[in-house]
Amino acid sequence: MNATITRHIRYWQILFAHRVKRLWCGLHLSSQAVVKQAQAFVKRGTTLLGIMVVLSPLFVHASAHVHQVPPSLPLNGITDTPQDTETVRLCVHENAAALSERDLPGFVIGVTDNSLRFRLESVFPQLTFRLFSAEQGLIRIDLQEAIARGQLSVWWCNAEQAEAHEQSGAQVLILSETIPATATISDRSLDAHFHDDAERMSLRPQELLTINALGAMRIGVPDDSAPILDRDSSGQIRGFDADVLSLLAERLNLPITWHNCGSWRACISALESRDIDALSFMTPTFERLQFTAFTVPYFSVDWALMSLSQNPVRGTDLASVSDATIAIVESYSIFEDAMAVPELRVLSVATPEEGINAVLEGRADAYLDSLPLLMNRVRQQALSGTAVHILRALPGDQVSIGVRNDWQELVPILDRAILLTSDNEIAQIQEAWFEPERLTDGLSREAVQRWAIRTMIAVLLILAGFLMWLAHLRRDIQRRKLREAEMRHRAYHDQLTGLPNRTHMIEKGELALIMHAQNQRKCALIFIDLDGFKAVNDTEGHDAGDELLIAVAQRIQRAVRKTDMVARYGGDEFVILLTQINTVAQAKAVAEKVLQRISMPFRLAVGEAKIGASIGVAVYPDHGLSYEQLLVAADEAMYAVKESGKQGVIVAKPVSA
């Protein structure tokens, strides 16, 4: 009795976790489907709430056993076997200030090979290590060349190099923890992951160990699953899932192989017996959760009914067709839900072919299947006397990748890859394999009538060619206007940050001076030059530099009023036009606020970056009567900050001085 309750508790715990992932991470889940799915789950799960509370100690004990991973597969990364370790020495450039270990997250640390980089990142994940090599890596120059150019402030050095560095009077940091003396992954595998392919997902050392321990993942290919997954006449794998899984595998550098596994039930049995390692297009059931770990959903498909045209079965959900006999493959996830609907007559079938034959032979009124599979079967068998109707109120099938549960540490890695896949990428794959019109409307006599009406309309439109020509001419004029507006915008705005450019600022500044002269009010120009930007751009690359400039522009905009204007003047220089101010002190206060915002650390894709700024302030009419005079005064004040040690704000000298 206790064992039965424990299994049920475990089922609801896993199902709840998976449903939460489906509700929040589903790629195409509508708000209506979310509400209905949540209501259905609460209704089914509330009855066991009391049992779960009373038997919580037993639940914890059972969960501990369920999550155990067999020791045969080294999925825990570096094994517990004691390893030789190595002291980490970091050489600091002689021109850099004295550093401590706490300062290192703000630096890019140079290394000489990927094996060393892997061992360092496995112990110090908070630090940023980069490979400096003329042959590979993001930064294709040798480490010594980067040091000689002054592009690197901190780098790894061995004991002999560290001793020579200290003798030259420079600093050597010895970190508080040691690293393994050897990597647990081959250099070839490490080089495959640490490369400059933008499509490849960045993996942590622990994740690299997990993937390396698995080897190739065997994915099952069920029979009769086109266009989701099947083989062409030459035996090559193809289909929607083939493209999706190949995309994920490429993103993770995870080798995969495809294995025919028979019927859907046979494929599930193959996954349970571990003859295959994964199966796509799956949803969790109580039976499957005993031996399968599920990823977040990667696609949503509608359920649809196929019936005869002379006796069509239509409805919005299963309850609305309860007066009909519905054939459903017993191994489908929706079978249990259908059995729970009162008065619904369910005919259990072993294969989709048996379900379709049950409708054609009159043993069932309709056959239920996922829409793309059903449409493909209707088309392949040329079932012209049938109608396909979508159950629009029934929550779509949120399909996931099912992985053998002793490989469950692979699931979070697959989850990351799935969540990094954009809706546009999924849409492009979907368009390649599905017919959007049929996936939206199904196939029915009404659909054929709609197509006939559209054909007649097309003929009428061809006869009305003159009107179409006028419409085309009107659209062409509109397109030209849009292009002209876009060209004007590009001429007056910076393409990277979206801020007004130098030309735009000059025009606005000159107009602002005229208005302020008429109203006898003050305005100000604030000239900003970033300190330390070049080091980030040279060390981390131009992509990181562009990301930093965009972040700086956003911070400056948030530090001023909407009536003020921020422009990118060129390179790492920005100008702010402050309007309607009363005193010079007010302009200086804004400049100091901007300096404070810029001086805060920036979190970039490559790691944390810290920069500063030298800021000059000029106020009309105190420091100049024209835009050029104000700009020159602000620029000279900015250079005064540079000469005094950078990172500060200086107000220009008055004109009368």
C-alpha positions in Angstrom: 0.0 0.0 0.0 2.8 2.4 1.0 4.7 1.6 -2.2 1.6 2.5 -4.3 1.1 5.8 -2.6 4.8 6.6 -2.9 4.6 6.0 -6.7 1.6 8.2 -7.0 3.3 11.0 -5.0 6.3 10.7 -7.2 4.2 10.9 -10.3 2.4 14.1 -9.2 5.7 15.7 -8.1 7.4 15.0 -11.5 4.2 15.9 -13.5 3.8 19.2 -11.6 7.4 20.2 -12.4 7.0 19.3 -16.0 3.6 21.1 -16.3 5.2 24.3 -14.8 8.0 24.1 -17.4 5.3 23.6 -20.1 3.2 26.5 -18.9 6.1 28.9 -18.7 8.5 27.7 -21.4 6.2 26.3 -24.1 7.2 27.7 -27.4 3.7 28.3 -28.9 1.3 27.9 -26.0 -1.6 30.3 -26.2 -3.0 32.0 -23.1 -6.3 30.1 -23.4 -4.5 26.8 -23.5 -2.4 27.7 -20.4 -5.5 28.5 -18.4 -7.3 25.3 -19.4 -4.2 23.1 -18.8 -3.6 24.6 -15.4 -7.3 24.1 -14.4 -7.2 20.5 -15.5 -4.1 19.8 -13.6 -5.4 21.4 -10.3 -8.6 19.5 -10.6 -6.7 16.2 -11.0 -4.0 16.9 -8.4 -6.1 18.3 -5.5 -7.4 14.9 -4.4 -3.9 13.7 -3.5 -2.8 16.9 -1.6 -3.7 15.5 1.8 -1.8 12.3 1.2 1.3 14.2 0.0 1.3 16.3 3.2 0.8 13.4 5.6 3.4 11.1 3.9 6.0 13.8 3.2 8.8 11.9 5.0 8.1 8.9 2.8 8.0 11.1 -0.3 11.4 12.5 0.5 12.8 9.0 1.0 11.2 7.8 -2.3 12.5 10.8 -4.2 16.0 10.2 -3.1 15.9 6.7 -4.6 14.3 7.9 -7.8 17.0 10.5 -8.6 19.9 8.1 -8.1 22.0 7.7 -11.3 23.6 4.4 -11.9 27.4 4.6 -11.4 28.1 2.9 -14.8 27.8 6.2 -16.6 30.2 9.0 -15.3 27.6 11.8 -15.5 28.9 13.6 -12.5 31.8 15.3 -14.3 35.2 14.8 -12.7 35.3 11.5 -10.8 35.9 11.2 -7.1 39.3 9.5 -7.7 42.0 11.8 -6.2 43.9 13.7 -8.9 47.2 15.5 -9.0 46.7 19.2 -8.7 48.5 22.3 -9.9 49.1 25.7 -8.4 47.6 28.6 -10.4 50.0 31.5 -11.0 48.8 34.6 -12.8 51.3 37.2 -14.1 50.2 40.8 -13.9 51.4 43.4 -16.4 54.1 45.7 -15.0 52.0 48.8 -15.9 48.9 47.6 -14.1 48.0 48.5 -10.5 48.5 45.9 -7.7 45.7 43.3 -7.9 44.2 40.9 -5.5 42.2 37.7 -6.3 38.9 39.7 -5.7 39.8 42.1 -8.6 40.1 39.3 -11.2 36.4 39.1 -12.2 36.9 42.4 -13.9 39.7 41.2 -16.2 40.2 38.9 -19.2 42.8 36.3 -18.3 45.0 35.0 -21.1 45.7 31.2 -21.5 47.8 29.2 -23.9 45.6 26.2 -24.7 42.0 24.9 -24.3 43.0 22.1 -21.9 44.3 24.7 -19.5 41.3 26.9 -20.0 39.0 24.0 -19.3 40.8 23.1 -16.0 40.8 26.7 -14.9 37.1 27.3 -15.6 36.1 24.1 -13.8 37.5 25.5 -10.6 37.1 29.3 -11.2 33.7 29.7 -13.1 33.5 33.3 -11.9 36.6 34.3 -13.9 36.9 35.0 -17.7 39.6 33.0 -19.5 40.4 33.5 -23.2 42.6 31.5 -25.5 45.2 33.6 -27.3 46.4 31.6 -30.3 47.2 32.5 -33.9 45.5 29.3 -35.1 42.3 29.1 -33.1 40.0 30.8 -30.6 38.2 34.2 -30.7 41.5 36.1 -30.3 43.8 34.9 -33.1 47.1 36.3 -31.8 49.7 34.6 -29.7 49.7 35.2 -25.9 53.2 36.8 -25.9 52.2 39.1 -28.8 49.1 40.3 -26.9 51.3 40.9 -23.8 53.8 42.9 -25.9 51.0 45.0 -27.4 49.7 45.9 -24.0 46.3 44.3 -24.8 46.4 41.9 -21.8 46.8 42.8 -18.1 46.7 39.3 -16.6 47.7 35.9 -18.0 48.5 32.4 -16.8 52.2 31.6 -16.3 54.1 28.5 -15.2 56.5 28.4 -12.2 59.5 29.3 -14.3 57.8 32.1 -16.0 56.4 33.4 -12.7 59.9 33.4 -11.1 61.3 35.5 -14.0 58.3 37.8 -13.9 58.8 38.5 -10.2 62.5 39.1 -10.7 61.6 41.8 -13.2 59.7 43.6 -10.4 56.2 42.8 -11.6 53.4 41.2 -9.6 52.5 37.4 -9.6 49.2 36.3 -8.1 49.0 32.8 -6.6 45.3 31.9 -6.4 43.7 30.3 -3.3 42.7 27.1 -5.0 44.5 24.6 -7.1 43.3 23.0 -10.4 43.5 19.4 -11.7 46.9 18.7 -13.3 45.2 17.1 -16.4 41.9 17.5 -18.2 39.4 14.7 -18.3 38.4 15.4 -21.9 40.5 15.0 -25.0 42.0 18.0 -26.6 40.1 17.3 -29.7 36.8 17.5 -27.8 37.8 20.6 -26.0 38.8 22.4 -29.3 35.5 21.4 -30.8 33.7 23.3 -28.0 36.0 26.3 -27.5 35.9 27.7 -31.0 34.6 30.8 -32.7 31.3 29.4 -34.2 28.6 31.8 -33.2 25.9 29.1 -33.7 27.6 26.8 -31.1 26.2 27.2 -27.5 28.7 28.1 -24.8 29.0 25.1 -22.4 30.3 25.0 -18.9 33.1 22.6 -18.0 30.7 20.3 -16.1 28.4 20.2 -19.1 31.3 19.4 -21.4 32.1 16.5 -19.1 28.5 15.3 -19.2 28.3 15.3 -23.0 31.8 13.8 -23.4 30.8 10.9 -21.1 27.7 10.1 -23.1 29.2 9.6 -26.6 26.7 9.6 -29.4 23.0 9.8 -28.5 20.8 7.2 -30.2 17.5 8.7 -31.2 14.5 6.5 -32.1 12.7 6.7 -35.4 9.1 5.4 -35.2 7.3 3.9 -38.2 4.7 5.9 -40.0 5.7 9.3 -38.4 6.1 11.5 -41.5 6.4 14.4 -41.8 7.7 14.5 -38.2 10.4 11.9 -38.6 11.1 9.3 -41.3 13.6 8.2 -43.9 13.7 9.0 -47.6 14.2 6.4 -50.4 17.9 6.4 -49.8 17.6 5.9 -46.1 18.5 9.4 -45.1 16.7 10.8 -42.0 14.3 13.7 -42.7 11.3 15.5 -41.1 10.5 18.3 -38.7 12.0 16.6 -35.7 15.1 15.6 -37.7 15.7 19.3 -38.4 15.0 20.4 -34.8 17.2 17.8 -33.2 20.0 18.3 -35.7 19.9 22.0 -34.9 20.1 21.2 -31.1 22.9 18.7 -31.7 24.9 21.2 -33.8 24.4 23.8 -31.1 25.7 21.5 -28.4 28.3 19.6 -30.6 26.5 16.5 -29.4 26.8 13.5 -31.8 23.5 11.8 -32.6 22.6 8.6 -34.5 19.2 7.6 -35.7 17.7 4.1 -35.0 14.5 2.6 -36.4 12.5 1.3 -33.5 9.2 0.1 -35.0 5.7 1.2 -33.9 5.3 4.0 -31.4 4.7 1.5 -28.5 7.8 -0.4 -29.6 9.8 2.8 -29.6 8.7 3.6 -26.0 9.6 0.0 -25.0 13.0 0.5 -26.7 13.5 3.7 -24.6 12.5 1.8 -21.4 15.0 -1.0 -22.2 17.6 1.5 -23.2 18.0 0.1 -26.7 17.7 3.8 -27.7 18.7 6.9 -25.6 16.0 9.4 -26.6 12.7 9.7 -28.4 11.3 13.0 -29.7 7.7 14.2 -30.0 6.9 12.8 -26.5 4.7 14.1 -23.6 4.8 12.7 -20.0 2.5 10.1 -18.7 2.6 8.1 -15.5 4.0 5.1 -17.3 6.7 7.1 -19.1 7.8 9.1 -16.1 9.1 5.9 -14.5 11.9 5.5 -17.0 12.1 8.8 -18.9 13.3 12.4 -18.1 11.6 15.1 -20.2 13.0 18.4 -21.6 11.0 21.6 -21.8 8.6 21.5 -24.8 10.0 22.5 -28.2 6.7 22.5 -30.2 2.9 22.6 -29.8 0.6 20.6 -32.1 -3.2 20.5 -32.2 -5.2 17.3 -31.8 -7.6 16.6 -34.7 -10.3 14.1 -35.6 -10.6 12.3 -39.0 -14.1 11.1 -39.9 -16.1 10.3 -43.0 -17.5 13.2 -45.0 -21.0 11.9 -45.0 -21.0 11.5 -41.2 -18.5 14.2 -40.0 -17.6 14.4 -36.3 -17.0 17.9 -35.1 -16.4 19.4 -31.7 -14.2 21.7 -29.7 -12.9 19.2 -27.2 -13.3 15.5 -26.2 -16.4 16.2 -24.1 -18.2 17.8 -27.1 -17.9 14.5 -29.1 -18.9 12.2 -26.2 -21.8 10.7 -28.3 -19.3 9.3 -30.8 -16.9 6.4 -30.8 -13.3 7.7 -31.1 -10.4 5.4 -32.1 -7.1 6.4 -30.3 -3.7 4.7 -30.3 -3.3 3.2 -26.8 0.3 4.4 -26.3 -0.6 8.1 -27.1 -0.4 10.5 -24.1 -4.0 11.6 -24.7 -5.4 8.1 -24.3 -5.7 8.4 -20.5 -7.4 11.8 -20.7 -9.9 10.4 -23.2 -10.7 7.5 -21.0 -11.4 9.9 -18.1 -14.2 11.8 -20.1 -17.6 10.5 -19.0 -19.7 8.9 -21.7 -17.0 9.1 -24.3 -16.6 5.8 -26.2 -12.9 5.1 -26.8 -11.8 2.4 -29.1 -8.2 1.3 -28.3 -6.0 0.6 -31.3 -2.4 -0.4 -31.6 -1.4 1.7 -34.6 -2.6 4.7 -36.6 -3.4 2.5 -39.6 -5.7 0.4 -37.4 -7.4 3.6 -36.2 -8.0 4.9 -39.7 -9.3 1.5 -40.9 -11.7 1.4 -37.9 -13.3 4.6 -39.3 -13.4 3.3 -42.9 -14.9 0.0 -41.7 -17.5 1.7 -39.5 -16.2 0.4 -36.2 -15.4 4.0 -35.0 -16.9 7.4 -35.9 -13.6 9.2 -35.9 -9.8 8.7 -35.3 -7.8 11.0 -33.1 -4.2 12.0 -33.8 -1.9 15.0 -33.8 -2.8 17.3 -36.7 0.5 17.1 -38.8 0.6 13.3 -38.6 -3.1 13.0 -39.4 -2.8 15.3 -42.4 0.1 13.4 -43.8 -1.7 10.0 -43.5 -4.9 11.4 -45.1 -2.8 12.7 -48.0 -0.6 9.6 -48.4 -3.7 7.3 -48.5 -5.7 9.6 -50.7 -8.7 9.5 -48.4 -10.8 12.0 -50.3 -14.0 11.0 -48.7 -12.8 12.0 -45.2 -12.9 15.3 -43.2 -10.3 16.5 -40.7 -11.5 18.7 -37.8 -9.3 20.4 -35.2 -10.3 20.2 -31.6 -9.6 23.9 -31.0 -10.6 24.1 -27.3 -8.5 21.1 -26.4 -5.0 22.1 -25.2 -2.4 21.3 -27.9 0.1 18.5 -27.4 3.3 20.2 -25.9 5.9 17.8 -27.2 9.3 17.3 -25.6 12.4 15.2 -26.0 12.2 12.1 -23.7 15.6 11.0 -22.5 16.4 7.7 -20.6 16.3 8.7 -16.9 19.8 7.6 -16.1 20.9 10.3 -18.5 18.8 13.0 -16.8 21.8 15.3 -16.3 21.7 15.8 -20.0 18.2 17.3 -19.8 19.1 20.8 -18.4 21.7 21.1 -21.2 19.0 20.2 -23.8 16.6 22.6 -22.1 19.1 25.5 -22.5 19.5 24.6 -26.2 15.8 24.5 -26.8 15.1 27.8 -25.0 17.9 29.4 -27.1 16.1 28.3 -30.2 14.1 31.3 -31.5 10.5 31.2 -32.6 11.7 32.2 -36.1 13.9 29.2 -36.3 11.1 26.9 -35.4 8.7 28.7 -37.8 11.2 28.2 -40.7 11.5 24.5 -40.0 7.7 24.2 -39.6 7.1 25.9 -43.0 9.5 23.5 -44.6 7.5 20.4 -43.5 3.9 21.5 -42.9 1.2 23.2 -45.0 0.3 26.2 -42.9 -3.2 26.5 -44.4 -4.1 22.9 -43.6 -2.5 23.1 -40.1 -4.8 26.1 -39.4 -8.1 25.0 -40.9 -7.9 21.2 -41.4 -9.3 19.4 -44.4 -13.1 19.4 -45.0 -15.7 20.0 -47.6 -16.1 23.6 -46.3 -12.4 24.1 -47.0 -12.8 22.9 -50.6 -15.7 25.3 -51.0 -13.6 28.2 -49.7 -10.8 27.4 -52.1 -13.4 27.4 -55.0 -14.6 30.9 -53.9 -11.1 32.2 -53.7 -10.4 30.9 -57.2 -13.4 32.8 -58.6 -12.2 35.9 -56.8 -8.8 35.5 -58.3 -10.4 35.4 -61.8 -12.3 38.6 -61.1 -9.2 40.3 -59.9 -7.4 39.4 -63.1 -10.2 41.0 -65.1 -9.9 44.1 -63.0 -6.2 44.6 -64.0 -6.4 48.3 -64.2 -7.5 48.6 -60.6 -4.8 46.3 -59.5 -2.2 48.4 -61.4 -3.5 51.5 -59.6 -3.2 49.7 -56.3 0.3 48.6 -57.1 1.2 52.2 -58.1 -0.2 53.5 -54.8 1.8 50.9 -52.8 4.9 51.7 -54.7 4.6 55.4 -53.7 4.1 54.4 -50.1 7.2 52.2 -50.2 9.2 55.1 -51.6 8.0 57.3 -48.8 9.0 54.7 -46.3 12.4 54.3 -47.9 12.9 58.1 -47.8 11.9 58.2 -44.2 14.3 55.4 -43.4 17.1 57.1 -45.3 16.5 60.3 -43.4 16.6 58.4 -40.1 19.9 56.7 -41.0 21.4 60.0 -42.0 20.6 61.5 -38.6 21.1 58.5 -36.3 23.9 56.2 -35.3 23.3 52.7 -36.7 24.8 50.9 -33.6 23.2 52.7 -30.6 20.2 54.3 -32.4 21.2 57.7 -30.8 21.3 60.9 -32.9 24.6 61.3 -34.7 27.0 64.3 -35.0 25.0 65.9 -37.8 21.7 65.7 -35.9 23.3 67.1 -32.7 24.8 70.1 -34.6 21.4 71.0 -36.0 19.5 70.6 -32.8 22.2 72.4 -30.8 22.2 75.5 -33.1 18.3 75.7 -32.9 18.4 75.2 -29.1 20.9 78.2 -28.8 18.6 80.4 -30.8 15.6 79.5 -28.6 17.5 79.9 -25.4 18.8 83.3 -26.5 15.3 84.5 -27.2 14.0 83.3 -23.9 17.2 84.3 -22.0 17.6 80.8 -20.5 20.7 78.6 -20.1 21.5 75.4 -21.8 24.6 73.2 -21.7 26.8 70.8 -23.7 28.3 67.8 -21.9 31.2 66.1 -23.8 31.9 62.5 -22.7 34.9 60.4 -23.6 35.0 56.9 -22.3 38.1 55.7 -20.3 39.1 52.1 -20.7 36.9 51.3 -23.7 39.8 50.6 -26.0 41.2 47.9 -23.7 37.8 46.1 -23.6 37.4 46.4 -27.4 40.9 45.1 -28.1 40.8 42.4 -25.5 37.3 41.0 -25.9 36.8 41.8 -29.6 34.6 44.2 -31.6 31.3 42.4 -30.7 32.0 43.0 -27.0 32.9 46.6 -27.7 29.7 47.2 -29.6 27.7 45.6 -26.8 29.4 47.9 -24.3 28.7 51.0 -26.4 25.0 50.1 -26.6 24.9 49.6 -22.8 26.6 53.0 -22.2 24.2 54.8 -24.5 21.2 53.3 -22.6 22.6 54.3 -19.2 23.3 57.9 -20.4 19.7 58.2 -21.7 18.3 57.0 -18.4 20.4 59.6 -16.5 18.9 62.6 -18.3 15.4 64.0 -19.0 13.3 63.2 -22.0 13.6 66.8 -23.1 17.4 66.5 -23.2 19.3 65.0 -26.2 22.0 62.4 -26.2 24.1 61.8 -29.3 27.0 59.5 -30.2 29.6 61.9 -31.5 31.9 59.2 -32.8 33.9 56.2 -31.6 33.6 56.2 -27.8 32.5 59.9 -27.5 29.1 61.0 -26.5 27.5 64.5 -26.2 24.5 65.6 -24.1 22.5 68.7 -24.9 20.8 69.9 -21.6 18.0 72.4 -22.2 16.1 74.8 -19.9 18.6 74.8 -17.0 19.1 77.6 -14.4 22.7 77.3 -13.2 26.1 75.9 -14.1 25.9 73.7 -11.0 22.8 72.0 -12.3 24.7 71.0 -15.5 27.6 69.8 -13.4 25.3 67.7 -11.3 23.9 66.0 -14.3 27.4 65.2 -15.6 28.4 63.7 -12.2 25.3 61.6 -12.3 26.2 60.3 -15.8 29.8 59.6 -14.6 28.4 57.6 -11.7 26.2 55.5 -14.0 29.1 54.8 -16.5 31.5 53.8 -13.7 29.2 51.0 -12.5 30.2 47.5 -13.9 28.8 46.3 -17.2 27.7 42.7 -17.5 28.5 41.6 -21.1 28.2 38.3 -22.8 31.9 37.7 -22.4 31.9 38.7 -18.7 32.0 41.8 -16.6 33.6 45.0 -17.8 34.5 48.2 -15.9 35.2 51.5 -17.6 35.2 55.2 -16.7 34.7 58.5 -18.4 36.3 62.0 -18.7 33.5 64.6 -18.9 33.7 68.3 -19.9 30.8 70.7 -19.3 30.1 74.0 -21.1 27.1 76.3 -20.4 25.5 78.9 -22.6 26.1 81.8 -22.3 28.8 81.5 -19.6 31.3 79.5 -21.7 30.3 80.4 -25.3 27.7 82.1 -27.4 27.6 79.7 -30.4 27.4 75.9 -30.7 31.0 75.7 -31.9 32.3 77.8 -28.9 30.4 75.6 -26.5 31.7 72.4 -28.1 35.3 73.6 -28.1 35.0 74.7 -24.4 33.4 71.3 -23.4 36.1 69.4 -25.4 38.9 71.4 -23.7 37.4 70.7 -20.3 37.2 67.0 -21.1 40.9 66.9 -22.0 41.7 68.7 -18.8 40.1 65.7 -17.0 42.3 63.3 -19.1 45.5 65.2 -18.2 44.5 65.2 -14.5 44.2 61.4 -14.3 40.9 60.7 -16.1 37.6 59.7 -14.4 36.1 63.0 -13.5 34.0 66.1 -14.4 35.4 69.6 -15.1 33.4 72.7 -16.0 34.9 74.9 -18.8 36.4 78.3 -18.0 34.1 81.3 -18.4 34.4 83.4 -21.6 35.4 86.5 -19.6 38.3 84.7 -17.9 
